[in-house]
Amino acid sequence: MESATQPPFDVAIVGGGPAGLAAALVLGRMRRRVLLLDGDDPAHGVSDGVHGLFGHDGTPPLELRRIAREQLRPYESVIVRMVTVEEACVTPSGFSVFAGGTTSEAGVLLLATGLRYQLPRIEGVAEIWARGAYHCPYCHGWEVRDEPLAAYGAGATRLALLLTSLSDDVVLLTDGNSDLDPDDAEQLRQTGVVIRDDPVARLEAEGGKLARVVFADGSTDDRTGLFFVPSFTPSPLPAQLGCELDESGAVLSDEDGRTSVPGVFAAGDATTDKKKTVVLAAAAGSRAAYSINAGIAHGLLPVANRSEASA
């Protein structure tokens, strides 16, 4: 498909989740010309609600995004397109992004691409994802408080300890891995966490929610919530642009979101920040936007040609 070229933007934001939306709002209020591109397929879309975000506790993720996009409407310099970015590259004047058959130019690029969760390889886990199988006790722990809970994986010691404030019945499932650090094992026992090394065969549900863990030997353990430390599939765009990444593919950036590529910023779950929650992603997006706007104002970052943009 032949691409169409638009007037240049001050900032192109890739990703319309909490980080991208927060950044667009900050920059829109400063009258920066912003293009927000979002494929509309959020990783947390299956969740029943966003939690821990004051003023919106319990709001469904897709509804929260809709509200945020509506609140961008008064800022005429912000353009929102619900399309997936297929390619991004460095140009002599900044950056170009190709999405939905259109190539757009921008002086600054903010990557708020998020990431995709990789679920544990356990039979039945996909069917109860966000309905009994979770990755974040801060986001979903309250909903299963005082219920029997499990942390899954030999590397989930800290996760198991977090769960002890929510329930007196917590088990760490190592799934056949007995290489638990002795000090970790002792700390778990002191806090009342049971350690079970049996290989896990599958998870069983009732009414669409987790009911029990079934082990390879046929034994079972009734559990209402299972929490795990996920691995992630990152967006290919940071690598396309030459951004420095860590071993997991997350973008390395400073506290204001600057990456190793001049003019490219990153915020939210796409970065190496291990604490992946909506409120922290939104805060990171806002902080990156403050830095971007100051950089433009101080002549450290390029600004779109106003006459061309208004033509």
Disulfide bonds with the S-S distance in Angstrom:
none
